[in-house]
Amino acid sequence: MAETEDCVGQEPHPDEKLESRTRRVLSNTYQKLIQSVFLDDSIPNGVKYLINRLLALIEKPSLDPIYIGFFGSTGAGKSSLINAIIQQAMFLPVSGESICTSCIVQVSSGCCEQYEAKIHLLSNQEWKQELKNLTKLLHRPEQLGREEEDAWDRDDAVEEAIWKLQMVYGNGVERKSYEELLRAKPKGKIPTSRVITLKAEEAGELSLKLDPYIRTQRRGWDEGSAETQIWPLIKLVEVTLPKSELIPEGIVLVDIPGTGDFNSKRDEMWRKTIDKCSVIWLISDIERVSGGRAHEDLLNESIKACQRGFCRDMALVVTKTDKLHLPEYLRERKVGSQAIQSQREAVLERNEMIKLQRNKVLKEKLKRKLPTDSRVLEDSELVYTVSAQEYWQQALLTEEETEIPKLREYIRRRLLDKKRRMVTKYVTEAFGLFLLTDSFSCTDNLQNEHLHVSGLRRFVEEKIQLLEKAIDQCFAHIVQPLQEGVQNARSSYRQILGVCLVRSRGNQGFHQTLKAVCLKNGIYASRTLGRIDLNEAITQPIYEQIDPVFGGIFRSGKPSDGSALMPHIDAFKRSLQEKMTEIGIRNGWKYDSYKKSFLIQEISAILGGLEGHILRKKRRIYESLSTSVQNDLKPCYEEAAQITGKKACERMKDVLRRGLDQQVDEGMFERAQERMQHQFHQLKMRKRRQREVYQEVTQLNGITEKVKGSVTTMLTLASSQGDGLYKELADVKSECKEMEKLHRSLREVAENALLRRGMQDFLLRMSPSKSGPPKTWI
């Protein structure tokens, strides 16, 4: 991969310089090695391994993006907050009266000169599937009574289906059949690529172009532009800004609608987007933060993201905190003896009270769901009180008091911490490969040193067996909570289903909504009723039992009870490295041997990559309970979705009740338990297809299989002498010296960064009136 060019006019960070120089050295070495073996009929396996590893490092991305999810209800102020953070007042559409952002919007910066947006549309097949479901919802049963007909007209799902079809095809299309709509021509232009690209020189220009695509139009409005007419087909918008000091490259701000979507593809993307966020900010209006079903649902969804996804940190961001009716506040004020002199003082006092109250409530809820040593529970600040309006106007609050700079500082530090860890790991891994290169090139080393690894092989086999047992014991912690959860689910499922099937005014306005739930196999994202997920609701008693234990298995801490997975893998890695050194010294292996250092570094690199693999599998394991229940109930949903005519709503409910009773009697919850335990077993052992031993073992999906494959490669390289593994390579001594120098500079960069951070913290403490950190991200 070519070396990444720095953006003109921007001074790269020391970590970026270090990474860039390392990539250049790797590329030069790779080219020399390729040239040295280009004409060979056969390439020694050890050299193949080295070349493949070099190429993998060269092509490795600089940094996996850090996704920060802005997750909140309609009108909570997500878009306004993003606008303030990126310093563009009206970039994303905002409105205090209605839904504005109709799809997932990702905002990031890059080394581009223009502002750019890519609008991804549903594929033709995906839209056809939605059309089919929408027309099924709009099939009006014959011989409805007056009351049932009125209820049908007021149904949430019916109104939304009509709304979408009229936006795409025009008025009157709600009476057309699926086949007729397939032949109908959309009002807006749909590109064959299903991607629309917009570019502009200025932010305001791009904002005007983008607005009609992502702003939801209310029913009853004029038809609007051609762009407005295709918004029901939009599933994702990616916005890229020119390189910005306010949103550094590597950060992605994600505006996430609160409930998901009726379309299966958009709903899947909604869930996956939440799960890939390493940080979730739960956005709540100051007037809604004290409770309500919508707020609780979003909070629960955020906590689930910590369980099943990559999320390690979350916070409550209370918006619109400048809103306060002073006479009412003073009348209800119960704390403090000091008199309030102004609106500003009242706002600041109220904000501090909200922080104290909501921080306590949020921490208590997180403690019930997450392991006690979770990173998020260690944060002293779980609640921010912000005002995007005051950030721009500063009529009541200073810029710092709006807490927008505080959120920017959080983003900056989060990126720097991750970047520093990544560069340290990258340079160390590259240095290990150059140690191997040196051992290939230095024939004296090969003649005078010989590593006897038979003892190490036996040790490794024994340790892998112990690792398997430790993983089994780790996963065994989930069994009892699963069993208890299954018992709880069996005793409460009827009551839970009853609650899910009851809506205000009986069945009025719920008939086709229930049909939509059945058409989507138990899940429906309604803009007015919120998200309905029967499968998740039915399995909730199981999740309540397993959540703390499940989170404990995948945490990175070191609990004394052996319940966490990663500490067992780390212990295996350390024991292997220690034994390798011990055997090497006992058999005359020089303490500063190139080969010893390479093997230790390489084992650390490969086993260290297991954490990402495990986190990617975690989501599937966690969702296996609700997925299992959904699969078992699918025939019930399909049968209920076909029901039409008089009393259809009650008849659908009866089908669901009877079907659920039958499935529970036949062991539905027990099967869900077995499937989750099977997923855990697959994480440990699963193997698809093993590739050549000298290539990276990327097809081994189980933890122990990955370990076996990787360590076998290490030992084969270490123990082979004079058997065709090695050959005289191109002269890369200058690259080796440069790499050694870069490896030494890691400590210097880390020490300088620590010093700069201390200086910045000191300056901020000494200058409380300043509106945030310096504009350069150090």
N, C-alpha and C positions, 0 to 999 in steps of 0.2 A: 504494500500500500504506500502510495506517495506520501511524503511528509506533508502534514497539514500546514498551510501557509497562515501566518498571523495576519489579522485584519490590519489594513493600513491605518497608521495613526494610533494604534492601541499597543501599549507595552505589555507583553505577555507576562503572566505570573511566573515566579521561579519554578513552581511545579511543572508548568507547561513547557518551560525551557528544557527542564531535565528530561521530560518525556519525549520532547521533540528530538533532542540530541540522541537519546537512546534509540529511537526509531531509525534515525539516520545511520547509526552504527550497525543496527540489525540488518538494515537494507543492504549496506555495503558488504557485510559479511555473507549474506544470503547470495548476492550476485557472484561473489568470488567462489563460493562453494559450488554453485550451479555450473560455473564455467570450468571448475576443476574436474567435474565428473561428467560433463556434457557428452564427451565422446566415448565414455566407458560402456562396454557391453552390459556389464552388471554393476550395480552400485551396492557396496557393502551395506548391510542392514543397519549398522550403527550410524552410518552417514545418512541413510534414509531417515532415520529417526531424528537426527539433528536438523536436517533440512526441513522436515515437516514441522518440527517444533518452532524453528525460526519463522517459517511462513505463518504459522498460527499466531505467533506473537506480533508479527508485522501487521497482520490483518485484524488484530483484536481492536475493537472500538476504543476510542480514548476514554469514554465515560458513558456508562448506561445513564440515560436521562433520569433526573429526579422529578417524578410527577407529584405535584402538589394539587390535591383535589379540593375544589371549592364546592361544597356539597350543602344544599339547602333548599327550602321550599320556594315556591313562586313568590316573587317580590321581596325575598330576604335581602337582596342587595349584593348578590355574587358578582354580577357584571360591573356594578359601580365600584366595588372593591378592587377588582382586577384593573379597571381603568385608572384608579388612583395609584396602584402599585407601579404600573408601567408609565405613569405620568402622561396619560392621554384621556382628557376629561370625558369625552363622549365616544370613545372608540368602539366599544361594544354597546348595542342598544340597551337603553335603560328606560324604565317607566315605573311609576309607583302604583299604577292602576291595574295592570294586567301582566300575563305571562309575556316575557320578551324573548329570551333565548330559547329556541325551540329544539335545539339539538346540542350534542356535546361539542364544545369549542375548546381547542387547545391553542395556547399562546406561548411562543418561545422566541428566542432571538438567535441569529446566526451571522455568519460572515457574508451577508448580502448587502447590496447597496439600496435595494428597493424594499417596500413593504409588499408582502405577498400572502395570498390566501388560497388554499386548495380546498374545494368543496367536493366531498365524496358522496356520491348518490348510491341508493340501492341499486343492485344489479337488476336486469330485466326479470330474471327468475324470482328474485326476492320480492319485487313489486307485484309480480303476478300472484305470488302466494298471499300477499297482503290483500290484493284485490279480491281474491277468492273468499278470504275470511270476512272482509268488509261487506261483500254482497250477501253472505250468509246471515250476517247480523241484520241487514236491512230487508230481509225477506219477511214481509208482514203476514202473520198468520190470518187465515180467513175465519169468519164467524167469531170475531172478538166481541166481547161485551163492551158497553160504553166505557165502563171504568177501566177495563183492561186496555182499551184503545188509547185512552188518555195517558195511562201509565207508560205504554209503549212509546208515545210521542215524547214523553219527558225523560226517557231512559238516557243515562249518561253515555253509554256505549253507542246508542243510536245517533245521538247528536254529534258525537265525535266522528263517526263513520261518514255521516252526511257532509260534515264540514270538510273532511279530507278530500272526498270525491269531488265536491263542488270546486274546491281550490284547484284541483288538477285538471278536471274536465269541464267544469261549468255547471250552471244551474240546471236542475231537472235530471241529472245523471243518476241520482239516488234511486230512481225507478227502473234503471236499466239492469239487465242481467250481466253475469260475469262474462259471458261470451260477447255480448254487445260492447262492454267496456274494453275488452281486449282489442276490438276493432276501432275503438274511439281514439281520436288524436288528442293528446294533451295540449293545453293552451300554451304552456311554456315550452321552450326549446330544450330538449334533453340530448346532450352530446353522446355519441356512441361509446366514448371512453368512460362515461359515467363519472368523469372528474371535470370540474370547472375551475380554471385557474384565473385569479385576479391579481393584477400588479398595479402599483402606484408609487409615485415618488414621495408622497407625503402621507402621513397617518390619516389625516382628515379625508383625503381623496379615497383611500382604500375603505375607510369606514362607510362612506356614502355608497360605494359599490357593494359592500358586503351586507349592509343593513337589511335589504329586502329578502336576502336568502335566509337569515337566521332569526329575524323578528317574526314571532307568531302573530298572525292577523286574527283579530276577533271576528266572530260571526256577525254578519250584518254590515260589515264595512264594504266599501267599494272593492271591486275586483283587484285593483292595483296593477302593478307592473307584471311583466312576464316572469321576472325573477321571483316575485312573491308567489307565483302560481305553482312552483315546483317544490316549495319547502317541505311538503309531506314526504318527498322522496329523499331528503337529505339525512344522512346518518352521522356524518362527522365533518367538522370544519377545522382545518389546521392553518393557523395564522403564524407567519414568521416575520419578526421585526428585524431591522438592521441591528448590528451588535449594540447592546445596551449595557450601561453600567448599573441600571436598576434591575434588570432581569438577565443575569449572566447566562452565557451559552452553557447548556447542560441542564437548565431549569425549564420545566414545562408547567405552566399554570393551566388547570383544566376546569372549565365551567361545566358542572355536571347537573343536569336537570334532576329534580328530586325523586321521581317515581319510576323511571324506566319508560317503556313504550310498548304499545300493543303489537307492533311489528317485531317478530322474533329476532331478526338480525340486529335491529337497533337495541332491543332489550338485552341481548347477549353482549353487545358492545358496551352498554351501560354498566352491566355487572363487571365485565372484564376491566373496564376503565377504572372503576372503584378499586378493584383488587390490585391493579398495578401501581396505584399511588403509594409511595412510601410515607407520605404525609397527607392527612386529611384534616381540613379545616371545616368544621361544621358551622355553617353561616346561619345566624338567626337574628331576626329583627328584634330590637329592644322590647317591643310590645308583645312578642310571642315567646320570649325566651323562658318564661316561667312555667311553661308546660304546654299541654295540648297534645293530641294524638299524633299530629304530623311531626312535631319536634321529636317526640319519643321514638317514632318509627325511623326517622333519619339518624338519630343517635344510635339506635340498635343496629342499623345497617352499617354505620361507621365502625362500631365495635366488632361486628362480624368481619369487616375488612381486616381488622387486626388479627383475627383468628385464621382466616382462610387465605389472605393475600400477603402482599409485601409490606403492608403498613406497619411502621414501628413507632409512629408518633401521630398524635391527634390533639386538636384543641378546639375549644368553642370560641368562635369569633362573633361577638355581639355587635351588630351594625346599627347605624342611625342613632347613635347614642347622644346626638345633639337634641333629639326630640324630648322635650320635657315641659309639662305645664306647671309653671312655678307655684301658683296658688294651691293647686291640688297637691303638689309634692310637699309643700310646707305644712299643709293641714294633716297629711298622713305621716309626716316625718316623726320617727320615734327614737332616733339615735343622735348622740352628740349634744352637747350643751352649748356649743359655739353657734352664734347666730349666723344664718346664711344671709350674705349681703347682696348676692347677685345671681343671675341665671347661671353664669359660668361656675360659680362655687357649688351650686346645687347639682349641676351636671357632673362635675368632678367627684363630688361626694357620693352621688348615686352610682356612678361607675365603679367606684371602689367597693361599695356595698355589694354590687352585682358580682364583682370578681370574687369576693370572699364567699358569697353564698353559692354561686354556681360552681366554683372550684371545688368546694366541699362536696356538693351533690354529685358532680361528675366523677370525682375521684372515688367516692363510695361505690358508684355504679361500676366503674372500671375494675375496682377491687373484687367485685362479685363475679366478674366475667373473665379476668385475665390473671396470669400468675403474679404473685406478690412482688417479684423482682423485674417486672416488665419495665422497659425503658420509659414508657409514657407515665408510669406511676411515680417515677423519680423526678419528673419535671416539676419545678416549683410553680411554673406559670402555665396553667391549662386554659386560662380564659383571657381573651383580649377584648377590650372595648374600643371600637373604632367608629369614626365618622368620616365617610368619604366626602360628604358635602362640606363639612368644616375644614377638611384638608384643602379644599379649593378656596373657600371663602375666608376662613379664619376670623369669623365675626365673634365667636365665643371662645374657641380653643386655639392654642398654638399648634403648629404643625406637629411637634413632638407629642402633644396631648391627644392628637387624633389617633396615635399609635400606628399610623401607616409606616413611618420610618422603622418602628420596632419590627414589623412584619418583614420589611425589606432586609433588615439586619439578620433576622432569623434565616431567610432564604440564602443570603450571602454566606453565612457561617456554615449552613448545612452543606452547601456546594463545596466550600473549601475543605471541610472535614472529609467529605467523600473523595474529592480529588486527591487530597494528600494521601489517603489510604491506598487509593488506586495506583498512584505513581510509585509509592513505596513498594507495593506488591509487584508492579510491572518491572521496575528496575532490578529488584532482587531476583525475579524469575529470569530476566535476561542475563544477569550476571552469572547465574547458575549454568546456563547454556554455554556461556563463554568459558567456564571452567572445564566443561566437557570438550569444547573445541580445543582448548589448550592440551588436554590429555591425549586427544587424537593426534595432535601435531608433534608432541614431545615424545620421541621414540625412547629416550632414556627413561622416562617415567614408566613406559610399558615394559621395558626390559627388566627394570629393577624392582618394580612393584607388582605384586599379584595379590589380589583380594580373594581370600578363601571364603566363599559365601555359603558353603553347605550348611554351616551352623546357623547362619542368618536365614536361610530358606526355611529350615525347620522352625526357627523362632517365629518367622512371619506366618507360617501355616497355623501354628499354635495361637498366635495373637489374633488372626482372622477368626478362628473358631471362638475365641473369647469375645471378640467384637460382636459376632453373631448372637451369642448368648446375652451379651449386654443390651443389644438392640431389642431382642425378644423381651427381656425384663423391662425395658423402657416402654415398649408398646403394651406390655401386660397391664400397665397402670390404667389403661383406658377401658379394660374389660368390665370391671365392676360398675363404674359409672354408666357404661353402656347398658348393662343389664338392668340397673335401677331405673335408668331413663326409659327403657322399653316398658317396664312395669307401669311407670307413671303415664306413659303414652297410652297404653291399653286401657287404663282406668279413666282417662280424661278426653279421649278423642271425640266422643259424641258431643260433649259439652263445647269443645273447641269448634267443631264443625257447625254446631248450632249458632254460635256467636258469629262465625264467618258468614253464615247464610241469612242473618237478620240485618236488615237495613231500615232506615227511617221510613215511616209510613207503610210498613208492611212490605208488600211486593211492588208498590208503586215506584216506577222509575228504576227497577232492578231486574226486570225480566230479561232484557237483552244483555245487560251487564253480566248476569250469571251465564248466559249463553257464551259470551266472550271469554269468560273464565274457563269454560269447558272446551271451547275451540282451541285455547292455548294450553291445554293440559294442566289446568289448575292455577294459571298465573294470568293476571290482567293488571296492567298499569293504567289506572284511571286518573284523569286530570282533576276530577272533583272528589272522588271517593278514596283517592290514594292508591297505594299498591296492594293488590289482593293476591296472596300466594297461599293457596290451601295446603300445598305439600309442605311448605315450611312451617305453617301454623300447626299442622298435625304432628310434625316431628319436633316442635319446640320443646316439649317436656324432656326429650332426649338431649337436645342441645344444652338445655339448662343444667343438666347433670354433667355433661362431658366438657363444657367450655373451659373451666379452669385447668383441667387435666390436659386437654388437647393443646391449649396454649403453652402449658408447661413442657410438653414433649418437644415443641419446636422453638423454645426460647434459647438464647445464647448464653445464659448464665451458668453457674455451676452449683446446682442444688445438691444437698447432701444425700437425698434419697435416691439418686441415680435415675430420676425420671426424665431428664432432658437428653436429647439425642446427640447434639453436637459435642458436648464435653466428652462423650465416649469416643467419638472419632478423633478429637484432639488428643486424648490420652493415647490412643493407638498410634497416632503420628509421632508423638514424643517418644514413646517406648521404642518404636522402630528406629528412630534417629539415634537414640542413645545406644541401642544394641549394635547398630551399624558401626558406630565409633568404637565401641568396646571391642568388637571382634576384629576390626581393622587394626587397632593398636596391638592387640594380642598376637596378631599374625604378621607384625612388621609393617603394617600400613602406616606410612608417615602421617603424623597428626595434621600436617598442612596439605595433605594430598588433594590434588585437583579433583580426583574422582570422588573422594569422600564428600567434599564440599558440594559437588554437583548433585550427587544422589540425595543428600540431605535437602538441598534447595528444591530439587525436582519433586520429591515426595511431598514437601510442604506445599508446593504450587498445585499439584494435582489433587491432593486430599483437601486443600483449602477451597478448591472449586466445588466441592460437594455441597456446600451450604446453599449456593444458588440453585443447584439441581433439586435439593430437598424442598426449598421454598416454592419452586415451580410445581412440584407434585402435591404440595400441601392443600391447594385449593380443591383438587379433585377428591382427595381423601375426605375433606371436611364436608363437601357437598354430596358425598355418596349416600348419606341418609335420605335427604330430601329427593335426590335423583332416583333412588331405589323405590321410594313410596310413589313418586310420580309415574314411574314405569309400571308399577303394579296397578295403579288406579287408572291407567290410560284407557282401558276398555270402558270403564264407568264414565269417564269424561266424554268419550266418543258417543256412547249411547245417549247421554243426557243432551249433547249438542244437537242431536237429530230431532229432538222433541219440539213440536209446534202445536198450535191450536189452543183451545180453551184450557185454562188452568195450567198452562205450560210451565210456569215458574214453579208451582208446587210439585208438578210431576218430575221436573228436573231435580229438585231437592230430594224427592223420594228415591230416585235412581241413585243419587250420590250417597244417601244414607245407607241404603241397602247394599250397594256395592262396597262401601267402606266397611260395613259390618262383616260382610263375607270375606273380604281380604284380611281383616284383622283376625278373624277366626282361623284363616288358613295360614297365619304366621307372617303377616306383612312386616311387622316391626322386627321380628326375629330375623327375617331375611335382610332387612336393612342393617341390622347389627352385624350379620355375617359378611355383608358386602363391605362395610367399613373395615372390619378386621382383615378381609382379603386385600383391600387396598393398602393397608399397612404392611402386610406380608409382601406384596408386590414391590413396595418401596425398598424393602430389604433385599429381595432376592431376584427380582425379575430380570431376565436376559432375553434379548431378541435375537441378535445375530452378532457373533464375535468377529471382528475384523482382524487383520494381520497384527501380530503382537507388537510390531515395531511402529505401528501407526497409533494415533490417539484412539483410545477405546471409547468412542462416542455412542456406540449402540448398546452399551451395557446400562440398563436402566435401574438395576438394583444397587443399593449401596455397597454390599459386600462384593458383588460382581465387578463393580467399578474398581474397588480397592484391589481385588485379585489381579485384574487385567493390568492395572497401572504398575503395581509392585512387581509383577512378573517381568514387565518390560525393563524396569530399573535393574533387577538382579541379573537379567540376561546381559545387559550392557556391561554391568560391573564385573561379571565373572568370566567373560569371553576374552581370550588372548590368542592372537595369532591364528584365528580361525576365519579370517575374511571379514570380520566385523569392521576393522579399521583399515585405513590406508593413509598415505601421505596426502595431506590436504593443502590447499592454497595457503599462502602466507597471510595469516590474519593477526599477526602479532601487534600491529598498530591498533587494530580494532579492540583486541583484548586489553591493551593498556588503557585505551580510552574508556572502555567499559568499567575497568577497575576504578578509574578516576571518578566516573559518574556514580558508582556504587558508594564510594567514600563521601561524595558530596551530599548524599541523602541526609546524613546526620546534620550537616551544616545547614541545609535548607530547613530542616525541622526546627533546629535551634533558632534560626533567624525568624521563622514564622511565629514561634512562641514569644520571642522578644517583641515582635511587632504587635502581636495581639495584646500583650501586657501594656505596651505603650498606648495603644488605642483605648483600652479600657480605662487607663489612668486619665487620659485626656477627656474622655466622656464624663468621668466622675467629676473632674475639675471644672467642666463646662456644662452644667445642667441646663442652661438656657439654649444650648445649640439644638438644632432640629434633626439630629441624627448623625450617623457616622460619615466620615469623609466619602466623597463620591467615587473614589477609586477603591476597588475591592482588593485588599492586600492579602 
